[in-house]
Amino acid sequence: MVSIRCKMIVKSELEKLGLHPTTVDLGEADVLEEMTAEQIEQFKVALLKAGLKLMDDKKAILIEKIKNVIVEMVHYTDERPKTNFSDYLTEKLEYDYTYLANLFSEVTGITIEHFVIAHKIERVKELLIYDELNLTQISYLLNYSSVAHLSNQFKKITGLTPTFFKKLKQKRTTLEDV
């Protein structure tokens, strides 16, 4: 639950049930009142209608928090992290990184590192399509050690070089204008 839209839906559905949310953040919501079993069931149904899901398994919640921290850091933060990613996750979630990494791999079948890389490459694609930053700026923004490192990782994941990907986008735009 990273997007603002998701947070607004959760808050709105809680308020419709007569509850008073104090915080709605990273896969969790706190309310002033104690929820009845009926309210919880109504909340679950309302979330499902909105395309969301109420999670009550502690491990699933933690996995969702890990994913949310990664998505937030890669897609919604335009400043470079001041620490390495494992320290950032540990600090944000207050769990040992080894525990988080093992749990994440066990449940999702991929490592945190691969999840981060996949999201970084998606962010690179977005930035290339917007055409506001060059590759040097993008590699700096996403904390790559060099443009070559970003380019190699991009090609490994997508099968295309960033330059070729950008040219494909330009050709697609030209065809749409026809």
Disulfide bonds with the S-S distance in Angstrom:
none
